[in-house]
C-alpha cells in the first residue's frame, strides 16, 4: 500500500537543513558566527533546545497501548540524547486542559498526547500557547502548531487474520472489541478479510466491552466468545485479559499493540499487530528542534514501518509464516490493498465495487461490518 | 482494646473544646504528611521539596490555584449534593451518575433550545435543564425509599453504572443529537450562546461563583427556613418529626431530588464551561464520588464544602504536577499522598468527637492481653 501522506513539512525541514549546511560551508571562512552555527547543524546532534513531554492515558506497565508509546519515547530519548517528561494516568476530557496548559507554561516545546480524548484540550491549549508544538495520536483536528498521527493498523490486522484462520480448526473466530467506532470496526473488518482470504467460510463473532482497559470485563467478553465456540480470539483493548481467557480455555490468541507477552503466552500466542511509534517520534522532535511543527496529518503504514506484525508463536507453522511474509511484502509494495472490492457488508449489500480500493476517507469513516462478521456495529 | 494491663478506650465527648476544632485538622495533616513522607523517602524523593512543590503547584502559585479552583467548581456542587442528603441521614451515593445525567440534560438544552432563546437566557436554561435531569435520575430511588424503604445507597449506586453506560451509548454506540456527525466518537457542541468564557488565561469559569453562592445560600436556607428545620428534626428523630405532623415521604423525596439536582448542576457546569458537549472524558475523573469525600470532610457543612473541595482539587492538581520534573514523583505516590491526607482528615474526626482514655486495669496483671 502506498504511503498515504507525504510529510511535506518534514521534507521541507530536511531540505532547509541541507541548504543551511551547504550555505554554511561556503561562508565559513568569512564569519566565525556562521562557522559555529554550521558546526551545530552539520553534527545534527544539538537537541538541547528541545523540551519534550508526553501525556499518557494509562501507565507503561499496561503492556499494551501506553507501553508501545513508551518504547517510542525511549527511542526518541536515546537517538536524540534528551530526557522526556512523562505524565501518566491523566484523564481525558476538558479537565485535561489544565495539564496541557501547565506543560506549555513550563516551557515544553513539544507536547505529545496519546489518547483520542485529549484532542479538544490540546487544541484549546495550542491556541493559547503558539510557541509550543502539539502532537496528538489518533485524532483528526489540527492547528498551526498542532499535528496528529496515526496509522494503518488494518494492514497488520489483515495479516493477523490469516494467522488466526490457519490456526482455527472450526473457522469460528472471536473478536473482543472496544467501542463501535471506525478505528475498531476497520480492524475487525481487516482481520475478517485476512481470515477469509485463506478460509472463505471463516466467521468472526464480535463482543463489545465499551472499555479500552478493563481486564475483568474484557475477560468476561472473551469467555462468552469461547463459550459460543470460538477457538481463536483477537482483541482491540490494551489489556492481556483476552489472552488469559484463551490460555485457560486452551484456545489461541491474536494480541494487539505489543508482542512482549508472546513468551509468557507460549502455546496460546499466535501473533499480534504492533505499533512502532519511535521513528515518527524522532521525526517530530527533529522538526521542533529545527524550528517547525509537523502539522500534516500523518498516517503511518507497514511501508514506512509504523505498523508491524509481531513475532509468531510456535503454533503458526512455517507454511503460514511464509504466506504471511509474502502478503506483507505485497502490502508494502502496494500490490495488495486489503480493502479492495468486491466487498459486501454482513447484510449482503455491496459496499466496495469489484476492483476498487477504499479511500483513506472511507476507511476513517467505516461504519459497517464486512461479510463474515457476526455482530452489529452498535 | 487492652494492652499490657491498660485499657484504651474511646469515649464520646459531650462537648468538643473549641481548640480541638483547630488542632485536630492540623495534627491530622501532619500525620498524613509523615506517613506519605515515608513512602516518598522509600522511593528516593525528598519529602520536603515534594510537599513544597505540591503546595506550590496545587495552591499557592497563580496558575496552581486557578487550575485548582477550576477543578473544584463542579466538585463543590457534587459535595453540596452529598451533604444535602447526608444531613437528613439519606445516603445519596449516586452523584456520579446524576452528574452524567446533568451533562446530558444540559447538552440537550444547549443543542436543541439555546438557539431559540434570547442570549442571556441560554446559560440559565441549560443549567436548569441539567439540574432537572440530575433530579429525575434520583426520582425512582427517592420514591422507592419513601414508599417501600428500599435502601437508597444501593439504588443510587447502581444507577451510576446505568448512567455511565448511557453516556457511552450516546457517544460510542448510537447516532443521536448528542453525538457529533463526524465518524469519530465525539459529543456534539452546544450553541455558543450556551457557553461561558473562562476568566483570562485561567481555567476558572464564572460557574465557580454560582457554586460558591449556592453553598452560602443553602447554608442560610437550611439554617433559617422552615424546611431546613423540618429536615433537621427528621434527621435527629424521625418519630418526633412524624408526631409533629411532618411528612416523611415528602421530606425524603424532596431532599433526594434536591441532592440529585445539585449533582446534575455539576454536570451542566461542565457543559457551559470547559467541555461544551457530552464528554466521555468526564467518566474518568470521578468528581461525583469525590463529592462524597468532600462532603464528609466538610462535616456536611455547606460552606465548609467550598474549602474541602478546594483542598481536594488542589491535591489532584498538585499531585499530577509532581510528574512534571526532572525528578518526577510517580502518579502512584501522588495518589498515596492524596489518600493519606483524606484518610487522616476523616480519621481525625474520631478524635474530635471522642476522647481517648488510657486506664490501668485495677489489680489485674496482664490478663487476656489482646
Interface residues (C-beta under 8 A of the other chain):
Chain A: X53 X59 X83 X85 X86 X87 X88 X89 X90 X91 X92 X93 X94 X95 X96 X97 X98 X99 X101 X102 X103 X105 X106 X116 X117 X128 X139 X140 X179 X180 X181 X182 X208 X210 X364 X365 X366 X367 X378
Chain B: X57 X63 X67 X70 X71 X165 X168 X172 X173 X174 X182 X183 X184 X185 X201 X203 X270 X273 X274 X275 X279 X280 X281 X282 X284 X285 X317 X320 X321 X323 X324 X325 X326 X328 X330 X331
